[in-house]
């Protein structure tokens, strides 16, 4: 059996790999399934496999969805191309082909890169292996910080309201699990753009600044008085649920005297 030639392999002699970051949308898979059902084995491009140590067993390098179609249709054999490569080479080939198709699942990417880190590889080595930037490695690995609850929320969206990797990066930048969940729910419910998501994230992480309020009839005077006693009040002070009761009480006479002087 010559390497590189298209051959027919038994479907049951082929196994999927554990590192595939591809995720084919259901509508595309259904379309592929229907095409194969109508037009037979020739409708599917040959899958790419590598021989395993066990005799007549192969691991998929590229083409897991096509293999699943063949299994679902009950085919005994499928067209394939055999390539003798190491598992590291297979990972790089699989990643490159799926990236070209644009079907990478960012969470699966994160797991793939995490497995490389556990094997002792640096960010630069991972970037070189998968032909991506050092920054992209870091960004994908940051997605490991997203809680399972938030992950489930964003992965339930329909194809016409896809949550992009950029949305996920914003979620991952938030430390508090409950705030990750809150942001994920807003993204899905309101169909937020990435920019809108960033704005919502800022609101969640910025400390709440309680407005200092003063009684409206004495606003100008008490603002001046506050400066005298070195109390820094914001210009946005409002007149609801006054928090200045103590100061107002202590300096009430001075306030009235100021009022009288200006009005006379």
N, C-alpha and C positions, 0 to 999 in steps of 0.2 A: 504494500500500500504506500504509494509515493506521497511525500509531504507536499502540500500545496494543490493537489488535484481535488476536484469535486467528487466525492464518493457518497454512497448511501450507507448510513449507519443505523443500527437498531436503536429506536427511541429509548428503550429500556437500558441500553448500554451507556447512556449519557446522563450526567448529573450536573445540576447547576452549581455555580461557585458561591462562596460565602462573602464575596467582597463587592458584588455588583451594586453600584449606587443608582442604577437606572430605575425609573418608575414610569411605565407607559400609562398614560391616561386611559380610563376604561373605554371611552368612545373610540379611541384609536385601536385599542386591542380588539374591540368588537368588529371594527371595520376590517382589520387584518384577518380575523377569524372568518368572517363572511366571505372575504376574497378567496381564502384558502379552501373554504367549503365549496365554492362555486367553480374554482379553477384548478384545484388539486395541488400537488406538491410543487409544481413548477411556479406557482404563484408566490412562493416564499423564497427569498434569497437564501443561499446556503449559510448555515450557522458556522461559527468558527470554534473549534475545540482543540484541546491539547490532550495527548495520551497520558493516562495515569500509570502508576507502577503496576497496578493489577492488569492482567492481560485482557485486552478488548474492552477496557473501560475508559471513558473520556469525560473530561470536565469542560463545561462551556466557558469559552473566553468571551464570546459575543453572540447574542441571539437567543437569550433565555425566553423572551416573549414568543418568538417563532417556535421554539421547542414546546412551550406550553400550549400553543395552538395545535401542534401536531398531537400532543397527548390528549387534548380535549376532543379532537376529532377521531381519536382512536387509531391513528396511523401507526403502522409497525416500523416504518423507516422514515428517515428525513435526510435531506441533502446536507452535506457538511464538508468543510475544509479542515484538514488536520495541520496543526502547526506545533512543532516540538519546542516549547519555551518553558522557562521556569515560572513559578507562581508570581514572582515579582514582575517579570516581563508581562505576564498575562494581566495583572492588575493594571499596569500602565496602558496596555492596549485597550482593555475594557473601558477604562476611564476616558481615554481620548475619543473613542468611537461614540460613547454616549454623550460626551460633552458636545461633539459636533452635531448630534441630533437635537441637543437642547432638552434632554429628558432626565437630567440629573436631579435627584432628590437631595436637597441641602442637608437634611438630617442624616441621610445615609453617607453623604460626603464626609460629614463631621465624624461619623463612626469609623469610616475608612481611614481618615487621617489620624484619628485617635489610636487605631491599631498600629499605625506606623510609629507613632510616638512611643507606644509601649514596647516596640521592638528596638527602641534606642535611636531612631532617626531624628534629626534636627529639622526645624522648619525649612531651612535651606535645602536639605536633602529631599524632603517631601516635595518642595516646589520644583526642584530639578526633575525628579522622577515623573511627576504628573504634568510637567510643562505649564505650570501656573506661577503666579507671583507669591513671594513670601507673605505679603499682606493677605492674600486670599486664603492661605492656609490658616492664618491666625483668625480671620473672620469666620471661617467655617467652624473652627474648633470652639469659637465663642458660643456657638449654638448649643453646645453641650450644657450650657448654663440654663437653658430654657426648661422650665418644669414640665413634667409629663402632662399636667392639666392644661397648661397653655398650649402645649404641642397638639393635644387632642382637639382643641378648639380651632386652631388654624388649619389643621389637616382635614377638617370636615367640610370645608367650603367647596362650592361647586366650581367647575372648570372656568365659568365665565366671570368668576370673582376670585381669581387666583391670588394667594398671598405669596408675594415674591421673597427671595432671599433677603432683599433689603429691608422688607418689613420685619423679618425674623431677626435681623441684626439689631434693630431698634429694641425689640422685645428683650433680646439677650443682654442689652446694656443696662437693664433694670435689675437691681439686686433682689428686691422684695418679691417673693413668690406670688403674693396676693395681687400686687400691682402688675406683675406680668400677666396674670389671668385677666385682670380688668382691662388692660390694653389690648390683649388678644380678642376679647369680646367686642371691644369698640371697633377694632379693625374689621371684624367680620360683619357686625351689625350695621355699621355705617359705611362700609366699603371705602375705608380711608385710603388716600394716596400715601406714598412714603413720606412726603412733606408733612401732611396732616398727622401722620403717625408720630413723627418726630416732635411736632408741637404738643400732641397729647402726652407724650412721654415726659416732656419738660414739665408739664403741669403736675404730673404724678410724682416726680422726683424733687422738685423745688420745695423747700420748706414753706409751710403755710404762713403767710404774713397777716396777722390779725390787724385790721384797721383800727387806729386810735380815733375815737369819736369825741366830739365836744358838743355842748348844747348850742343850737343854732343862733339863739338871740345874743349870745356873747362870743360868737365864733372869732371875730377879728381881734377882739380884746384878749381873749384867753390865749390866742396864738402868740400875741405879743408878750403876754405875761409868762407864757411857757418858756420863752427865750430868756427872760429875766432869771427864772429859777433853773435855767439850763436843762430844760426838758425838751428834747427834740421831737416835735410833732410833725408828721408828714402833711404836706399841703393837701393831700387827698382825704384828710379827716372828714368824716361824715357825722350826721346828727342822729344816729340810731343807737339805742342801747348804750348810752353814754358811759364811758370808762373813766371819766374825769371827775367823778363825784367828790373825791377827797380834795383834790386841788381846787375845784370850783368852790367847795365849801370853805376852805381855808382863806381863799382870796376873794370871796364874794363881795365884801365891802369895797375892795380895790377896783373890782370890775364895775360896780355901780358908780364909783367916783369917776372912773374913766369915761363911762357912758355919759354921765352928767356934764363933764367938762367939754366933751366933743359936741354934745347936742345943744349947749348953751351959747 
